[in-house]
Amino acid sequence: MQLALIPPHKYLKTYQDESDLFMCLAPFLEDPAYFEFFVQKAREGKYVIMDNGAAEGKLLTGKEQMQWALALKPHEVIAPDYLHDGQKTRGATEQFLDEHYDELAEHNIAVNAVVQGATLEDALCTLDTFEADGRIEVISLPFAGLDFFSDFNVPEAINKTQRNALSRLWFTKTVYITKPVHLLGLYQPLELSYHNDTIRSCDTSLPFKMTLVHDLILGSGIGEKPDFGDEYFTSSLDNVQSLAAHNIRELQNHAKNKFN
């Protein structure tokens, strides 16, 4: 499985060799240094995915996404999605494709669509819609949006990290998805080992967030994922780089299925 690590912004170059591909967060593209980093990666032939800003609460319009995509020239762009709302996500993705697909195809930029849904039925409807649309090349399972385990009466003793990870695991192990699948964000390192045969790639800031709370990623995974807001992106790792290196290495081992 390929990993796109998302460090705090000032460490993009420091950890660039640890990623197999690169995730560009659209809300930060107005920062010239951030934008230029990903432009350079695309020019080097590195695989660059451009996100839409939904996870950061700053969803770009389709027109804004296209402006940045044409300037950046990523290999893949993530269509608009709305957390926990399959119907709205399906409508926004279809509109984005109707308005911009031809221009994206002209520049060889693939479209990645995100499965959302307030219920399991809603999420499955979204997946079926995206599977049937030939303009969509990649399917993403989101970090937020698939917490439907209340449908299955999972005990409340299971924490949010475990519950959401199980939701995505259910999808990849139970539902046949024909297109390449990307995990948007990561709840639990064990996801990588369990998903290894079904997932193309995953983007994550987890090794750095664990480092910032002075905690370890282990072969047994983690307990609860640390909770950060936008302040994460300006955090300092200057005094904890050995711990960050450990956590990156352990996460990569999970991605290589070394703990199974």
C-alpha positions, 0 to 999 in steps of 0.5 A: 500500500502506498502512503502519503504522509502529511507533516506540519507544513514546515516539514514538507521537504524534511519528510518528502522521501518518506512518502510514496505519493503526495496529498495536497490540501487545497485550502492551503494552496494560497501559501506560495511555498506550499503551492510550489512544493506540490508543483515541483513534485508534480513536475518531478513525476511524483504522483500528486492528489489534490484534495477538496478541503472538505475535511478541513471545513473549507470545501472549495467550489468546483470552479476554485478546484479547477483553477488550482488543478490547472495551475498545479497539474496534479495526477488526481483531484478529489471531487466535492463531498459532504460529510455524512451526506450521501445525497448531497455528495452524489449531486455535487460530484455529478455537477463537478463532473458535468461541468469540468470532466472534459477539461480534466481529461484533457489534462490527464487529471483523474477524478477521485470520488468520496463515499459518504452516507448518514446510514449504511444504505446511503453510503452503499447507494453512493458507492454504487453510483460512483462505481457505475460512472465511467468518469470516476477512476478512483474511490475514496473512503473518508476519515469522516463520514462512514460512522454507521456502526450504530446500524450494527449495535456495536457496543459503546465500549468501542471508542471512536477510533475503533468504530470508524476504522471498523466502518471502513474495514467492513466496506473493503472486506464486504463490498466488492469495489472494482476501482482503486480505493484510497483511504482519506486519513487514518484512524488506526495503523492496524487499518493498513495491515487489514486493508493491505490487499484491497487498498491502493493508498492512504494519506495520513498525518498520524505518525506526526500527531502521535509524536506531538503527544509523545506517544508511540505507534506499535505493532499492536497499533494505537489506542485513541487517535490524538485530536488536533485542529488547524494548529497541527499544520504549524506545529513544531517537531524540532525536538522530537524527530527521533520519535517521529522517525520511529512512528513513520517506520512503524506505520510503514511496516503496517502498510507493508503488512509486516505485523500480520 
